[in-house]
Amino acid sequence: MECVIYDQGSGRSEQVECELPDDVCQSALTRLRGLGDGEFAWVRLADPSQSDLAQLAEELGLHPLSVEDALHGQQRPKAERFGDMLAVALKTLWYVEEETAVETGDIMIFVGARSVLTVRHGPIDPCLEGARRLDADPDMLQLGPWAVLHAVLDVAVDAYSDAARRVRATLNRLEDEVFSTSRVDHTQSIYSLKREVREFRDAVQPLVPMVQGLLRGPGGVDHRPEIAPYMRDVADHLHRTDIEVRTLDELLDSVLGAQQARVGTWQNDDMRRISAWAAIFAIPTMVAGVYGMNFEHMPELGWTYGYPLAVGLMTIAAGALYRAFRRNGWL
């Protein structure tokens, strides 16, 4: 658990020590009760226990339903207002190139008049980078708790953009391999990447209308109009990422279709080769079959040149067929 007190006027920040297990919330709760004029608190939790979250929920006046969402995670991106408290749920996301996998986590952001509570599930923490950006730009602190919401959203959306860029690079490599001369079936790899992109879409798509709702809806940035330009910037970046993810999904459909078409072409080539060799061996088989029937009255059996003639006939016929198939591209 971390607790930071910000002064909107001076831009100063104060770290509240919350390290001892038996003092996990008490020092923060005491400081929250004693906030001065122009101060607001940012409390950060990672995979909290029910008791830890319950103490903060009671102090901050969180709704029980929002507390339940924060405790268990796995929420669809959304924004809900419970009285004076705005609860925002979004997905953290990163791309693991070695495994060609899009991994996701969860974060809940509770924005009040003088406090912000973030509850994270998963190894990626956008709050750390958000706090660094606020420290680097103290003027943003004049926006109060909304500055924290903007910082966390901005970091999360930047991570989406970076993940989309990495997925695009993986897709480009897959395209090169699909259209190369090697006969390797990449269907499984393409389908696996497509499944990861669908998970990407599930994180990004619901967030687009949610951010737009914060810009337009009641209880959103209309409470603090000065935050609107910053939120519009986040919405613009998110919209571009959403378009990119949709494009990646469509491109994967095309690459998957191209791979299946190539597999079909390979199978047709194999069938033509098999058919060509079957036709070539059919003539020697037929000639050998005729002379292998061992009828008593077969004049060629007693002829001196019968054997060379049969072998020559089989060789010439097979050679002619082989040349014809090569000329037509079957072999």
DRENLUM-241184 format. One line per field, with one value per residue: x, y, z of N, C-alpha, C in turn; residue in one letter. Coordinates in steps of 0.1 Angstrom, whole numbers. Atoms other than C-alpha are relative to their C-alpha. Layout:
nu <- c(X_...)
nv <- c(Y_...)
nw <- c(Z_...)
cau <- c(X_...)
cav <- c(Y_...)
caw <- c(Z_...)
cu <- c(X_...)
cv <- c(Y_...)
cw <- c(Z_...)
resn <- c(a_...)
This chain:
nu <- c(8_-7_9_-7_8_-4_5_4_-6_-15_-5_-8_6_-4_1_4_-6_10_-8_2_13_10_3_2_9_3_-7_6_14_-2_-4_12_10_-5_-4_1_5_-8_-7_8_-8_0_-3_-2_0_-2_6_2_9_13_0_-7_8_12_-3_-1_13_8_-5_2_14_2_12_-4_-1_-13_-10_0_-7_-14_-6_-1_-5_6_11_0_-2_12_0_13_0_7_0_-11_-12_0_-8_-4_-7_-7_-10_-14_-2_-14_-2_-12_-3_-5_11_11_12_5_3_8_3_11_-2_12_-4_11_-3_8_-3_-13_-8_0_-4_-3_-2_-5_-2_-9_-14_-3_5_-1_0_-13_-3_9_-6_-12_4_5_-11_-7_8_8_12_11_6_11_12_5_1_2_-13_-4_8_-6_-13_1_6_-10_-10_6_2_-13_-4_7_-7_-13_3_5_-11_-7_8_-2_-13_2_8_-8_-9_8_3_-11_-2_11_-2_-13_0_0_14_3_13_0_14_2_-6_9_12_-3_-1_13_7_-6_6_14_-1_-4_12_9_-5_0_13_10_-6_2_12_-1_-7_9_10_-6_-1_13_11_1_-10_-13_-9_7_-2_-13_-2_-14_-6_5_-10_-8_7_2_-12_0_10_-6_-10_7_7_-9_-4_11_0_-12_3_10_-7_-8_9_4_-12_-2_10_-5_-12_5_6_-11_-7_9_-1_-13_1_7_-8_-10_6_2_-13_-3_9_-4_-12_4_7_-10_-8_9_1_-13_-2_12_-4_-8_8_9_-8_-5_12_4_-9_-1_12_-4_8_-9_-2_-4_-12_-12_-7_-10_-8_-13_0_12_-3_-5_11_9_-7_-1_13_3_-9_3_13_-2_-8_9_9_-8_-3_12_4_-10_3_12_-1_5_-12)
nv <- c(-12_-12_-12_-12_-12_-10_-14_-5_-14_0_11_9_13_5_15_5_13_11_12_11_7_-3_-14_0_-11_-10_-13_-6_-5_-12_-11_-3_-8_-13_-8_-14_-7_1_13_12_12_11_13_10_14_10_13_-2_9_-6_-8_-13_-8_-4_-12_-12_-2_-7_-14_-8_0_8_9_14_6_-4_6_14_0_-2_11_12_-3_6_-8_-6_-14_-7_-11_-1_-10_3_-12_-9_8_6_13_3_13_2_11_-2_9_0_10_9_5_14_10_-6_0_-12_3_-11_-1_-9_-11_-8_-14_-7_-14_-8_-14_-3_12_10_13_9_14_7_14_3_-5_-13_-11_-14_-11_-5_-10_-12_-8_-7_-11_-11_-7_-8_-11_-4_-9_9_3_-10_6_8_14_3_1_14_8_-2_5_15_3_-3_11_13_-1_0_14_6_-3_7_14_1_0_13_10_-2_5_15_3_-2_12_11_-2_4_14_7_-2_5_12_12_6_1_-4_-9_-2_0_-13_-11_1_-4_-15_-6_1_-10_-13_-1_-4_-14_-7_0_-10_-14_-4_-6_-12_-11_-8_-4_-13_-10_-3_-9_-14_-6_4_-6_5_2_-11_-13_-5_-7_-2_-2_13_5_2_11_12_1_6_15_6_0_11_13_2_5_14_9_2_9_14_5_2_12_11_2_5_14_8_1_8_14_5_3_12_12_1_6_14_6_1_10_13_2_4_14_9_1_8_14_5_1_12_11_2_5_14_8_7_12_10_6_9_12_8_8_11_9_8_14_8_10_-5_-14_0_-9_7_8_-8_-4_-14_-3_-7_-14_-8_-4_-10_-12_-6_-5_-12_-11_-5_-7_-12_-10_-6_-8_-12_-7_-5_-10_-12_-6_-5_10_6)
nw <- c(0_0_-2_3_-1_9_-3_13_2_1_7_-8_-3_-13_0_-13_-2_-2_3_-10_2_-10_1_15_4_-10_2_11_-4_-9_9_8_-9_-3_12_-1_12_12_1_3_-3_10_-7_10_-6_10_-5_-14_-7_-2_-12_3_9_-8_-8_8_6_-10_-2_12_3_13_0_-2_13_6_-8_5_13_-2_-7_8_13_11_4_13_-2_-2_-10_-7_-11_-12_-7_3_4_13_0_14_2_13_2_4_11_5_10_-3_14_0_-1_9_-8_-6_-14_-6_-14_-3_-10_-3_-5_-7_0_-9_-1_-6_0_11_-4_12_-4_11_1_11_-2_6_-8_7_-10_-2_11_-2_-11_5_9_-9_-6_10_4_-11_4_2_-13_-2_4_-11_2_14_6_-2_10_14_0_0_13_10_0_5_15_6_0_11_12_1_2_13_9_-1_7_15_4_0_12_12_2_4_15_8_0_8_14_4_8_-9_-2_-15_-3_-11_-4_-14_-5_4_-8_-13_-1_2_-13_-9_5_-5_-14_0_3_-12_-10_5_5_-10_-7_8_-4_-14_0_6_-10_-10_6_3_-8_-13_-10_6_-1_-1_-13_1_15_4_3_13_11_-3_2_15_6_-3_9_14_0_-1_12_10_-4_3_15_3_-4_10_13_-2_0_14_7_-3_8_13_0_-2_13_10_-4_4_15_3_-3_10_12_-2_1_14_6_-4_7_14_1_-2_12_11_-2_1_15_5_-3_5_13_-2_-7_9_9_-8_-3_12_2_-11_-2_2_10_7_13_1_9_-4_-10_6_9_-5_-4_-7_-13_2_5_-11_-9_7_1_-14_-2_9_-4_-13_3_7_-10_-9_6_1_-13_-4_8_-5_-14_-10_-7)
cau <- c(0_12_-3_8_-6_-5_-8_-26_-12_25_27_45_39_42_48_29_48_26_52_45_19_1_0_-11_-39_-39_-12_-29_-64_-51_-35_-67_-88_-64_-62_-56_-70_-59_-46_-58_-46_-37_-39_-25_-33_-21_-41_-55_-72_-108_-101_-76_-100_-129_-112_-104_-139_-155_-132_-137_-174_-172_-203_-203_-209_-178_-158_-168_-157_-124_-117_-123_-112_-120_-143_-153_-140_-166_-173_-200_-209_-218_-228_-198_-174_-166_-155_-136_-125_-100_-76_-39_-23_12_25_50_67_85_51_31_6_-14_-15_-41_-46_-72_-72_-101_-98_-121_-121_-135_-135_-103_-90_-81_-80_-64_-67_-46_-46_-17_20_18_13_5_2_40_45_15_30_63_45_27_59_75_46_34_10_-12_-18_-40_-66_-69_-79_-88_-51_-45_-73_-58_-23_-33_-55_-28_-2_-26_-35_2_8_-20_-3_30_14_-4_29_45_16_19_56_47_20_44_68_40_30_65_67_33_43_78_89_90_61_54_19_15_-23_-19_4_-20_-50_-32_-23_-58_-71_-47_-59_-95_-84_-68_-101_-120_-98_-98_-133_-154_-129_-136_-172_-163_-138_-162_-188_-164_-161_-199_-219_-231_-206_-177_-152_-180_-173_-137_-138_-101_-93_-113_-84_-63_-90_-97_-61_-64_-96_-78_-49_-73_-94_-63_-53_-88_-87_-52_-65_-95_-72_-49_-79_-90_-54_-52_-84_-68_-35_-54_-73_-41_-24_-54_-53_-16_-22_-48_-24_3_-22_-32_5_10_-20_-8_26_11_-12_17_39_9_4_41_42_8_23_51_27_2_29_44_9_1_33_30_-3_16_-7_6_2_20_43_65_75_95_109_145_138_106_122_142_111_89_115_121_84_80_110_100_63_74_100_74_49_76_86_50_43_75_65_31_44_31_66)
cav <- c(0_35_69_102_136_163_201_216_251_244_211_195_158_140_102_86_56_24_-4_-23_-51_-42_-5_-12_14_33_59_65_68_92_114_112_126_155_168_205_231_225_190_157_121_93_58_30_-7_-38_-71_-59_-81_-76_-62_-36_-25_-24_1_25_20_31_61_72_64_38_20_-17_-27_-7_-22_-57_-49_-36_-66_-93_-74_-89_-60_-47_-11_12_44_47_74_66_98_121_93_83_47_39_4_-3_-30_-28_-45_-55_-77_-106_-111_-143_-160_-139_-132_-102_-102_-81_-69_-47_-14_4_42_59_97_118_154_152_117_91_54_30_-8_-29_-65_-78_-71_-40_-8_24_43_44_61_83_94_102_123_143_149_161_185_200_224_194_190_222_200_180_143_145_150_115_100_116_105_68_68_84_58_29_42_48_11_1_20_4_-31_-24_-15_-47_-68_-51_-60_-97_-96_-82_-111_-136_-121_-124_-160_-169_-155_-169_-198_-222_-246_-241_-240_-210_-214_-222_-191_-168_-181_-177_-141_-134_-147_-124_-94_-102_-100_-67_-55_-65_-42_-12_-11_-6_21_43_52_53_81_99_96_113_142_146_128_141_138_138_165_191_193_205_220_227_189_186_193_167_141_149_141_107_101_109_85_58_63_58_27_13_18_1_-29_-32_-30_-57_-80_-75_-81_-113_-125_-117_-134_-165_-167_-164_-191_-215_-207_-215_-248_-256_-248_-270_-299_-294_-295_-327_-343_-334_-348_-380_-383_-376_-403_-427_-422_-427_-460_-471_-479_-501_-518_-524_-538_-560_-571_-582_-602_-616_-634_-665_-675_-705_-688_-655_-651_-624_-648_-669_-640_-630_-593_-595_-586_-556_-544_-545_-528_-502_-496_-491_-467_-446_-443_-434_-409_-392_-388_-375_-349_-339_-335_-315_-291_-286_-279_-311_-323)
caw <- c(0_-8_2_-12_-2_-28_-23_-53_-48_-43_-61_-32_-24_9_11_40_54_53_55_87_83_115_105_69_69_101_93_59_75_101_74_53_82_86_50_49_25_-10_-3_-17_-12_-37_-21_-42_-34_-52_-48_-15_11_19_53_40_13_38_60_32_17_50_53_17_16_-13_-24_-15_-52_-63_-35_-47_-82_-70_-48_-74_-106_-140_-148_-182_-187_-174_-154_-128_-103_-68_-52_-51_-60_-96_-101_-133_-143_-171_-183_-181_-210_-223_-251_-245_-279_-268_-262_-288_-261_-250_-212_-192_-157_-140_-122_-105_-99_-74_-78_-50_-41_-21_-27_-53_-46_-72_-68_-91_-101_-122_-125_-146_-126_-146_-113_-109_-143_-136_-103_-120_-146_-119_-101_-133_-140_-107_-125_-133_-95_-97_-113_-81_-81_-118_-126_-111_-133_-164_-155_-150_-182_-202_-191_-198_-233_-241_-231_-255_-283_-276_-275_-308_-324_-312_-325_-359_-360_-352_-379_-405_-398_-401_-435_-448_-437_-452_-486_-486_-507_-477_-473_-436_-424_-401_-395_-358_-352_-371_-352_-319_-326_-338_-304_-286_-308_-298_-262_-270_-286_-255_-234_-258_-274_-242_-230_-260_-252_-215_-221_-244_-217_-192_-217_-223_-196_-162_-134_-158_-167_-167_-130_-139_-174_-173_-174_-207_-231_-214_-215_-252_-259_-241_-261_-294_-286_-276_-307_-329_-310_-314_-352_-352_-333_-356_-386_-371_-366_-402_-415_-396_-413_-446_-437_-424_-457_-477_-456_-462_-499_-500_-482_-507_-535_-520_-517_-554_-564_-544_-560_-595_-588_-574_-604_-629_-613_-612_-650_-657_-639_-653_-688_-676_-653_-681_-705_-678_-669_-704_-708_-674_-680_-692_-720_-740_-774_-772_-803_-787_-759_-783_-803_-799_-797_-777_-743_-756_-774_-743_-721_-748_-752_-714_-713_-743_-731_-695_-708_-731_-702_-679_-704_-710_-673_-668_-696_-681_-646_-630_-620)
cu <- c(9_-11_8_-10_6_-6_-2_7_15_5_9_-8_7_-3_-4_5_-11_7_-3_-13_-11_-4_-4_-9_-1_7_-7_-14_1_3_-12_-10_5_5_-2_-7_9_8_-10_10_-2_4_1_1_3_-5_-3_-9_-13_0_7_-9_-13_2_1_-14_-9_5_-4_-15_-3_-13_4_1_14_11_1_7_15_7_2_6_-8_-13_1_3_-13_2_-14_2_-8_0_10_13_-2_9_3_8_6_10_14_4_15_1_13_3_5_-11_-11_-13_-2_-4_-8_0_-12_4_-14_5_-13_4_-10_3_14_9_-1_4_2_2_4_1_9_13_3_-7_1_0_15_4_-9_5_12_-4_-5_11_8_-8_-9_-12_-12_-7_-11_-13_-5_0_-1_13_5_-7_6_13_-1_-6_10_11_-6_-2_13_5_-8_6_13_-3_-5_12_8_-8_1_13_-1_-8_8_9_-8_-4_12_2_-11_2_14_-1_-1_-14_-2_-14_-1_-14_-1_6_-9_-12_3_1_-13_-8_5_-5_-14_0_4_-13_-9_4_-2_-14_-9_6_-3_-13_0_7_-8_-11_5_0_-14_-10_0_9_13_8_-8_1_13_3_15_7_-4_10_9_-7_-3_12_1_-10_5_10_-7_-8_10_4_-11_-1_12_-3_-10_7_9_-9_-4_12_2_-10_5_12_-4_-6_11_8_-8_0_13_1_-8_8_11_-7_-3_13_4_-9_4_13_-3_-7_9_8_-9_-2_12_2_-12_4_9_-8_-10_8_5_-11_-4_9_2_-12_3_-10_9_3_2_13_12_8_12_9_13_0_-12_3_5_-11_-9_6_1_-13_-4_8_-4_-14_2_7_-9_-10_7_3_-12_-4_9_-3_-12_0_-5_11_11)
cv <- c(12_12_12_12_11_14_6_13_0_-11_-10_-13_-5_-15_-4_-14_-10_-13_-11_-7_3_15_3_12_11_14_8_6_12_13_4_9_14_7_15_6_-2_-13_-11_-12_-10_-12_-10_-14_-10_-14_1_-11_7_9_14_9_5_12_13_3_8_14_9_0_-7_-8_-15_-7_3_-7_-15_-2_2_-12_-12_3_-7_8_5_15_8_12_2_10_-5_12_10_-7_-6_-12_-4_-13_-1_-12_6_-11_1_-12_-7_-6_-14_-10_4_0_14_-3_13_-1_9_11_7_14_6_15_7_14_3_-12_-8_-13_-9_-14_-8_-15_-3_6_13_11_13_11_5_10_12_9_8_12_12_7_8_12_4_8_-8_-2_11_-6_-10_-15_-4_-1_-14_-9_2_-7_-15_-4_2_-11_-13_1_0_-15_-7_3_-8_-15_-2_0_-13_-11_2_-5_-16_-4_1_-12_-12_1_-4_-15_-8_1_-3_-13_-13_-5_-4_5_8_2_1_14_12_0_4_15_6_-1_10_14_1_3_15_9_1_10_15_5_6_13_12_8_4_13_11_4_9_14_6_-2_8_-6_-2_12_14_6_8_2_1_-13_-5_-1_-12_-14_-2_-6_-15_-7_-2_-11_-13_-3_-6_-14_-10_-3_-9_-14_-6_-4_-13_-13_-3_-6_-14_-9_-2_-10_-15_-6_-3_-13_-13_-2_-6_-15_-8_-2_-11_-14_-3_-4_-14_-10_-1_-8_-15_-6_-2_-13_-13_-3_-5_-14_-9_-8_-12_-11_-7_-10_-12_-9_-9_-12_-9_-9_-15_-8_-9_6_15_0_7_-8_-8_8_6_14_4_7_14_9_4_10_14_8_7_13_12_6_8_13_11_6_9_14_9_7_11_13_7_4_-10_-6_10)
cw <- c(0_1_-2_1_-9_4_-14_-3_-2_-9_8_2_13_0_15_2_4_-1_10_-2_10_-1_-15_-4_10_-2_-12_4_9_-8_-9_8_2_-12_2_-12_-12_-1_-4_0_-12_8_-11_7_-12_6_15_6_2_12_-2_-8_8_8_-8_-6_10_2_-12_-4_-14_1_0_-14_-7_7_-4_-13_1_6_-9_-14_-11_-5_-14_2_1_10_6_11_11_9_-4_-5_-14_0_-15_0_-14_1_-1_-10_-4_-9_3_-14_0_-1_-10_7_5_14_6_15_2_10_2_6_6_2_8_0_5_1_-12_6_-13_6_-12_2_-12_2_-5_8_-7_10_3_-10_2_11_-4_-9_8_7_-9_-5_12_-3_-2_13_3_-4_11_-4_-15_-7_2_-10_-13_-1_-2_-14_-11_-1_-6_-15_-7_-1_-11_-14_-3_-3_-15_-10_0_-7_-15_-5_-1_-13_-13_-2_-4_-15_-8_0_-8_-15_-4_-8_8_1_14_2_13_6_15_6_-3_9_15_2_-2_14_10_-4_5_15_1_-3_12_11_-6_-4_10_6_-9_3_14_1_-6_10_11_-6_-1_11_13_10_-6_1_0_14_1_-14_-4_-3_-14_-11_2_-3_-15_-6_3_-10_-14_-1_0_-13_-11_3_-3_-15_-3_3_-9_-13_1_-1_-14_-9_3_-7_-14_-1_2_-13_-10_4_-4_-15_-4_3_-10_-13_1_-1_-15_-7_3_-8_-15_-1_2_-13_-12_2_-2_-15_-6_3_-5_-13_2_7_-9_-10_7_4_-11_-2_12_2_-3_-8_-8_-14_0_-8_5_11_-6_-10_7_5_8_13_-2_-5_11_9_-7_-1_13_2_-8_5_13_-2_-6_10_9_-6_-2_13_4_-7_5_14_10_8_0)
resn <- c(m_e_c_v_i_y_d_q_g_s_g_r_s_e_q_v_e_c_e_l_p_d_d_v_c_q_s_a_l_t_r_l_r_g_l_g_d_g_e_f_a_w_v_r_l_a_d_p_s_q_s_d_l_a_q_l_a_e_e_l_g_l_h_p_l_s_v_e_d_a_l_h_g_q_q_r_p_k_a_e_r_f_g_d_m_l_a_v_a_l_k_t_l_w_y_v_e_e_e_t_a_v_e_t_g_d_i_m_i_f_v_g_a_r_s_v_l_t_v_r_h_g_p_i_d_p_c_l_e_g_a_r_r_l_d_a_d_p_d_m_l_q_l_g_p_w_a_v_l_h_a_v_l_d_v_a_v_d_a_y_s_d_a_a_r_r_v_r_a_t_l_n_r_l_e_d_e_v_f_s_t_s_r_v_d_h_t_q_s_i_y_s_l_k_r_e_v_r_e_f_r_d_a_v_q_p_l_v_p_m_v_q_g_l_l_r_g_p_g_g_v_d_h_r_p_e_i_a_p_y_m_r_d_v_a_d_h_l_h_r_t_d_i_e_v_r_t_l_d_e_l_l_d_s_v_l_g_a_q_q_a_r_v_g_t_w_q_n_d_d_m_r_r_i_s_a_w_a_a_i_f_a_i_p_t_m_v_a_g_v_y_g_m_n_f_e_h_m_p_e_l_g_w_t_y_g_y_p_l_a_v_g_l_m_t_i_a_a_g_a_l_y_r_a_f_r_r_n_g_w_l)
